[in-house]
Amino acid sequence: MKKNIIITFSLLSIILLIAGCQKKETSEAVNYKNLNVDEAVELIASNPNIIVIDVRTPDEIKETGTIENASNIDFKAADFKEKVSELDKSKEYLLFCRTGNRSGQASQIMADLGFTNINNLKDAGYDEFSKALAK
């Protein structure tokens, strides 16, 4: 009897160990909308009150310019989270950067801070966005 309990306990321990070591295939919840360039242009055209945020560095903006009426909040700046926290959570936002990577990270930070109406220009950036807006 004691031997059966030890074997059962050992098997159970092995099963739990294996289960704990397996890679969990969970998808992270995205709490913002990812838009392509055409969707972002359409959003700006349909919502004149949307707040457009360029999360690139000031040096990047000096090189290329930015979208008309866009605000700059540098994602790489130490006070990025603090500046974003000061924004009105009830407004709608569209974020962009150079390629869509930093704006995605910035969008997630905003979502984590309680913003609920966030749009991220994904897989595109300033160059594609500015050209599409100029059409």
N, C-alpha and C positions, 0 to 999 in steps of 0.2 A: 504494500500500500504506500509506504513512504517513498519507494522507488518510483511509483507511478506519479506521485505528486511532484517529485523532483523533475521527472521527465516532462510532465505537463508544464511546470513552471519554466523550465529551460526552453521549451518550444515556444511558449507564449512570449518570453523575453526576446527570442530571436525574431519572431514575427514583428513585434513592436519595434525592435531595432531596425529591421529592414524597412518597415513602413516609415519610420522617422527619417531614414537616410534617402528615401526616394525623392527625386526632384518633383516638386509640385508644379503642375501645369495650370497656373491660374493667370488670367489676364488682368492686368491692372485696370482699375476703373478710371476712365477718362471723364473728368467733370467739366469738359469744355468741348466746343464744336471745332473740328478740323475742317477748314475750307480750302478749296483749290482757288486759283487766281480768279477765275470767272465768277465763282460764288462770292468771293470777297468784293469784287467790283460791283456785283449786283447788290450786295448788302449795303455798301456805301451809298449807292444810288437810291435804294429804297428807304434808308434810315438816315436822314440828315443829322440826327442827334447822336449817332454812334461816335464813340471816342476812339480814335485811332492812336495806337501807341507803337512807336518805333523803339525796340529794345536794343538797338545797336549802340556801339560806343560813339562818343562825340567825334572821334577821329574818322570813323567809317562814314559818318554823316557829312563831315567836311569834304571827304573825297567824292561823294556821289550826290549829296543833297538828300532830301527826304520827301515824303508825301505831303502835299499841301494840307495844312491844319493838323498834322500829326504832332503829338507830344513825344518827347524823348525821355524815356526812363531807362538808363543804361543797366542792362541785366548784369554786367560784370562789376558794377559799382558796389561797394560795401554796404551802401544804404538802400539798395534796391527794394528789399522787403519793406523797409520803413516807408519809403516813398509810395509804394503800391498800397500799403495799408491806409494811407491818407485819402485814397480815392473813394468815390461814392459807390458803394456796393450795389445800389439799385440801378445803376446805368449799364448800358451795353457797351462792350469793348471789342475791338479788333486789334490783335497784336501781330506784328511782323518783325522780321530781322533780315539777315542776309540770305539764309537758306531754309529757315523754318525750324531749326533745332532749338536755338535759344528762346524763340517765341513760344515753342511748345513747353519748354521748361518753365518759362515765366507764366504761361497760362495755368499750368498745374499749381504753381505757387499761389496764384490768385484764387484758384478754386479752393486750395487748402485754407486760405484766409477767409473764405466765406462768400466770395463773389460767385454769382450764379449765371451770369449772362456774358460769357467769354467766348470769343471766336479767335481761332489761331489760323494764320495763313501757313498751311503745311506744304512741305516739299516745294516751296518757292520762296522768293524773297523780294527785296527791294527792286532789283532789276526787272524781274518779270511783272511785278505788281505795278510799278510806275509806267511801264510800257502799255500794259492793259488799261490802265486808267487814262492814258493819253489818247486812246482810240476814240 
